[in-house]
Amino acid sequence: MIARLRRGPWPYLAPAVVLLITFTYVPVGNMLFYSFHKWDGLDPTMDPVGWDNYVRVFTEERYRRVFLVSLYYFAASFAQIAIALYFAVVLSFPVRLRNLFKGILFFPYLLNGVAVGFVFLYLFQPDGTLDTVLRLIGLGEHTRLWLGDPDMANVSLAATSVWRFTGLNFVLFLGAIQSIPGEIYEAAEIDGANRWHQFRHIIAPGIRRIISLSFILAVSGSLSVFEIPFIMTGGANDTRTFVVQAYETAFQFRQIGLASAMAVVLLVVVLVVTWIQRRLLPDEEVTLS
């Protein structure tokens, strides 16, 4: 027993550290190495190209355009956060059938992404479910090619993403709100605080860290969208996201080095945005007022 204590925590940490290095840091290192080479993934030799792959990522139009597509999902993620925060606040107070509503909100996140893509593919197809419903309620003039019109395709895909991932943020917000001691609410009600005052001075400061985490997830998620556009449009009509473009570059065009450079750029962007966010919203203790 004494000998085990002297060895410290390393015998317990070693398996996790080995797995982390093997499946995270080694692949990232290989990816970084591939990004400086021209390689098709099959040839035993690689041709060094220096920074050429990175130059192509930032200068060629087809690679720069996918960053603009990510803005649709980035904007949708803010709508997703707002919707999740609203329902989390409402359902944290006594409401009829609130457990049913909690299940309804969280259920879409449990579904497989491929299944969600196929369901919404039928929803948005011409004369599909959405068009039928619009005609039934007298709004038939608003039917359109939801996935065929380049002006609407990314909006439709981003809306699908909101439907699917709102449940995750909802659960995060709800858990954080319910961790706030109930005595604080009781004291606020005695002082005459209404629901808005409780949200502004108790809930919002109390879940600040979770809101900060949600913004980080929003940035990384908007850049790494893959399943929904890949299943629903295959990247057609200017719906090709950064990850879909990287996938096609690697496995369709066999440009592993260029795809690796795209993956490195994505990693760096997420890390930089996360660092900026941590600087603007430092992880400090928040005092409820």
C-alpha positions as CSV (number, residue, x, y, z in Angstrom):
1,M,0.0,0.0,0.0
2,I,2.8,2.4,0.9
3,A,4.7,1.5,-2.2
4,R,1.6,2.3,-4.4
5,L,1.2,5.6,-2.7
6,R,4.8,6.5,-3.3
7,R,4.4,5.8,-7.0
8,G,1.7,8.6,-7.1
9,P,-1.1,8.8,-9.6
10,W,0.9,7.8,-12.7
11,P,-0.1,4.1,-12.8
12,Y,-3.7,5.2,-12.9
13,L,-3.1,8.0,-15.4
14,A,-0.9,6.0,-17.7
15,P,-3.6,4.1,-19.7
16,A,-5.5,7.4,-20.4
17,V,-2.3,9.2,-21.3
18,V,-1.3,6.4,-23.7
19,L,-4.7,6.4,-25.4
20,L,-4.6,10.2,-25.7
21,I,-1.2,10.3,-27.3
22,T,-1.9,7.3,-29.6
23,F,-5.3,8.5,-30.9
24,T,-5.0,12.3,-30.6
25,Y,-1.5,13.7,-30.7
26,V,0.1,11.1,-33.0
27,P,-2.6,11.6,-35.7
28,V,-2.4,15.4,-35.3
29,G,1.4,15.1,-35.8
30,N,1.0,12.9,-38.9
31,M,-1.6,15.4,-40.3
32,L,0.8,18.3,-39.8
33,F,3.6,16.3,-41.5
34,Y,1.3,15.4,-44.5
35,S,0.2,19.0,-44.9
36,F,3.7,19.9,-46.1
37,H,3.7,17.2,-48.8
38,K,2.0,16.3,-52.0
39,W,0.6,12.8,-51.4
40,D,-2.2,10.7,-52.8
41,G,-2.5,8.4,-49.8
42,L,-1.3,5.3,-51.7
43,D,2.1,6.1,-53.1
44,P,4.9,5.1,-50.7
45,T,6.8,8.3,-51.4
46,M,5.8,11.9,-50.7
47,D,6.9,15.0,-52.5
48,P,7.7,18.0,-50.1
49,V,5.9,21.1,-51.2
50,G,6.6,23.5,-48.3
51,W,3.8,25.9,-47.6
52,D,2.1,25.4,-51.0
53,N,-0.9,23.6,-49.6
54,Y,-1.6,26.3,-47.1
55,V,-1.2,29.0,-49.8
56,R,-3.8,27.1,-51.9
57,V,-6.3,26.9,-49.0
58,F,-6.2,30.7,-48.5
59,T,-5.9,31.8,-52.2
60,E,-8.1,29.5,-54.3
61,E,-11.7,30.6,-54.5
62,R,-13.3,27.2,-54.0
63,Y,-11.5,26.8,-50.6
64,R,-12.2,30.3,-49.5
65,R,-15.9,30.1,-50.3
66,V,-16.5,27.3,-47.8
67,F,-15.6,29.7,-45.0
68,L,-18.5,31.9,-46.1
69,V,-20.9,28.9,-46.0
70,S,-19.9,28.3,-42.4
71,L,-21.3,31.8,-41.6
72,Y,-24.8,30.4,-42.1
73,Y,-24.2,27.8,-39.4
74,F,-22.5,30.3,-37.2
75,A,-25.5,32.6,-37.3
76,A,-27.8,29.6,-36.8
77,S,-25.8,28.6,-33.7
78,F,-26.7,31.9,-32.0
79,A,-30.4,31.3,-32.8
80,Q,-29.9,27.8,-31.3
81,I,-28.3,29.2,-28.1
82,A,-31.1,31.8,-27.8
83,I,-33.8,29.2,-28.2
84,A,-32.2,26.8,-25.8
85,L,-31.6,29.4,-23.2
86,Y,-35.2,30.6,-23.4
87,F,-36.7,27.2,-22.9
88,A,-34.1,26.3,-20.2
89,V,-35.1,29.4,-18.2
90,V,-38.8,28.8,-18.7
91,L,-38.7,25.1,-17.8
92,S,-36.5,25.6,-14.8
93,F,-39.5,27.1,-13.0
94,P,-42.7,25.1,-12.3
95,V,-44.6,24.7,-15.5
96,R,-47.3,22.1,-16.5
97,L,-45.9,19.2,-18.4
98,R,-42.4,20.5,-18.2
99,N,-40.9,17.0,-18.2
100,L,-42.7,16.3,-21.4
101,F,-41.4,19.5,-23.0
102,K,-37.8,18.7,-21.8
103,G,-38.0,15.3,-23.5
104,I,-39.4,16.9,-26.7
105,L,-36.5,19.5,-26.8
106,F,-33.8,17.0,-26.1
107,F,-35.0,14.1,-28.3
108,P,-33.7,15.5,-31.7
109,Y,-30.1,15.4,-30.3
110,L,-30.4,11.7,-29.6
111,L,-31.2,10.9,-33.2
112,N,-28.5,9.8,-35.7
113,G,-27.3,12.6,-37.9
114,V,-27.8,10.5,-41.1
115,A,-31.4,9.8,-40.1
116,V,-32.0,13.5,-39.4
117,G,-30.5,14.3,-42.8
118,F,-32.9,11.9,-44.6
119,V,-35.9,13.0,-42.7
120,F,-35.3,16.7,-43.6
121,L,-34.4,15.8,-47.1
122,Y,-38.0,14.5,-47.6
123,L,-39.3,17.6,-45.7
124,F,-37.6,20.1,-48.0
125,Q,-38.0,18.2,-51.3
126,P,-40.3,19.7,-54.0
127,D,-43.9,19.0,-53.1
128,G,-42.7,17.4,-49.9
129,T,-44.0,17.7,-46.4
130,L,-43.2,21.4,-45.9
131,D,-44.7,22.5,-49.2
132,T,-47.8,20.4,-48.5
133,V,-48.3,22.0,-45.1
134,L,-47.8,25.5,-46.5
135,R,-50.5,24.9,-49.1
136,L,-52.9,23.5,-46.4
137,I,-52.6,26.6,-44.3
138,G,-53.0,28.9,-47.3
139,L,-49.4,29.9,-47.8
140,G,-48.8,28.0,-51.0
141,E,-47.2,31.1,-52.6
142,H,-44.3,30.7,-50.3
143,T,-43.3,27.2,-51.6
144,R,-39.9,27.1,-53.3
145,L,-37.0,24.9,-54.0
146,W,-35.7,24.8,-50.5
147,L,-32.6,22.8,-51.3
148,G,-32.4,23.6,-55.1
149,D,-32.3,27.4,-54.7
150,P,-28.8,28.5,-53.8
151,D,-30.2,31.5,-51.8
152,M,-32.3,29.1,-49.6
153,A,-30.3,25.9,-49.5
154,N,-27.9,27.0,-46.8
155,V,-30.7,28.6,-44.8
156,S,-32.6,25.3,-44.9
157,L,-29.6,23.3,-43.9
158,A,-28.7,25.7,-41.0
159,A,-32.3,25.4,-39.8
160,T,-32.0,21.7,-39.8
161,S,-28.8,22.0,-37.7
162,V,-30.7,24.3,-35.2
163,W,-33.5,21.7,-34.8
164,R,-31.0,18.9,-34.2
165,F,-28.5,20.6,-31.8
166,T,-30.7,22.9,-29.7
167,G,-31.3,20.0,-27.3
168,L,-27.6,19.8,-26.4
169,N,-27.4,23.5,-25.4
170,F,-30.8,23.2,-23.6
171,V,-29.6,20.4,-21.4
172,L,-26.3,22.3,-20.6
173,F,-28.3,25.5,-19.7
174,L,-30.9,23.6,-17.7
175,G,-28.4,21.7,-15.7
176,A,-26.5,24.9,-14.9
177,I,-29.6,26.8,-13.9
178,Q,-30.8,24.0,-11.6
179,S,-27.4,24.0,-9.9
180,I,-28.2,27.5,-8.5
181,P,-29.5,27.2,-4.9
182,G,-33.2,27.7,-4.6
183,E,-32.8,30.0,-1.6
184,I,-31.4,32.7,-3.9
185,Y,-34.7,32.7,-5.9
186,E,-36.7,32.8,-2.7
187,A,-34.8,35.7,-1.4
188,A,-35.2,37.5,-4.7
189,E,-38.9,37.0,-4.7
190,I,-39.1,38.4,-1.2
191,D,-37.3,41.5,-2.4
192,G,-39.9,41.8,-5.2
193,A,-37.8,40.6,-8.1
194,N,-39.8,39.3,-11.1
195,R,-38.7,36.6,-13.6
196,W,-36.8,39.1,-15.7
197,H,-34.9,40.4,-12.7
198,Q,-34.1,36.8,-11.6
199,F,-32.8,36.0,-15.1
200,R,-30.7,39.2,-15.3
201,H,-29.2,39.2,-11.8
202,I,-29.2,35.5,-10.8
203,I,-29.4,33.1,-13.8
204,A,-27.3,34.9,-16.4
205,P,-24.3,35.5,-14.1
206,G,-24.7,32.0,-12.6
207,I,-24.5,30.2,-15.9
208,R,-21.9,32.5,-17.5
209,R,-19.4,29.7,-17.9
210,I,-21.9,27.5,-19.7
211,I,-22.8,30.3,-22.0
212,S,-19.1,30.8,-22.7
213,L,-18.7,27.1,-23.4
214,S,-21.7,27.2,-25.8
215,F,-20.0,30.0,-27.8
216,I,-16.9,27.8,-28.2
217,L,-19.0,24.9,-29.4
218,A,-20.9,27.2,-31.7
219,V,-17.6,28.3,-33.4
220,S,-16.2,24.8,-33.7
221,G,-19.5,23.3,-34.7
222,S,-20.2,25.9,-37.5
223,L,-16.8,25.1,-39.0
224,S,-17.0,21.3,-38.7
225,V,-20.6,20.7,-40.1
226,F,-20.5,17.6,-42.2
227,E,-23.4,15.1,-41.9
228,I,-26.4,17.3,-42.7
229,P,-25.0,19.0,-45.9
230,F,-23.3,15.8,-47.1
231,I,-26.5,13.7,-46.8
232,M,-29.0,16.4,-47.9
233,T,-27.2,18.1,-50.8
234,G,-23.8,16.5,-51.2
235,G,-22.4,20.0,-51.3
236,A,-24.4,21.1,-54.3
237,N,-25.8,24.6,-54.8
238,D,-23.0,26.2,-52.8
239,T,-23.7,24.2,-49.7
240,R,-20.3,22.6,-49.5
241,T,-18.9,23.2,-46.0
242,F,-15.2,23.2,-44.9
243,V,-15.3,19.6,-43.7
244,V,-17.2,18.4,-46.8
245,Q,-14.6,20.1,-49.0
246,A,-11.8,18.5,-47.0
247,Y,-13.4,15.1,-47.3
248,E,-13.8,15.4,-51.1
249,T,-10.3,16.7,-51.4
250,A,-8.9,13.7,-49.5
251,F,-11.0,10.8,-50.7
252,Q,-12.3,11.9,-54.1
253,F,-9.4,13.8,-55.5
254,R,-6.8,11.9,-53.5
255,Q,-5.0,15.0,-52.3
256,I,-4.2,14.0,-48.8
257,G,-1.6,16.7,-48.2
258,L,-4.0,19.5,-49.2
259,A,-6.8,18.0,-47.1
260,S,-4.4,17.8,-44.2
261,A,-3.6,21.4,-44.6
262,M,-7.3,22.2,-44.5
263,A,-7.7,20.2,-41.3
264,V,-4.7,22.0,-39.7
265,V,-6.2,25.4,-40.7
266,L,-9.5,24.4,-39.1
267,L,-7.8,23.3,-35.9
268,V,-5.8,26.6,-35.7
269,V,-9.0,28.7,-36.3
270,V,-10.8,26.9,-33.5
271,L,-7.9,27.3,-31.1
272,V,-7.5,31.0,-31.9
273,V,-11.2,31.7,-31.5
274,T,-11.2,29.8,-28.3
275,W,-8.2,31.8,-27.0
276,I,-9.8,35.1,-27.9
277,Q,-13.0,34.0,-26.2
278,R,-11.1,33.0,-23.1
279,R,-9.4,36.4,-23.1
280,L,-12.7,38.3,-23.4
281,L,-14.6,36.1,-21.0
282,P,-12.0,34.8,-18.5
283,D,-13.0,31.7,-16.4
284,E,-13.4,33.5,-13.1
285,E,-15.7,33.1,-10.2
286,V,-19.0,35.0,-10.7
287,T,-20.7,36.7,-7.8
288,L,-24.5,36.6,-8.1
289,S,-26.0,40.0,-7.6
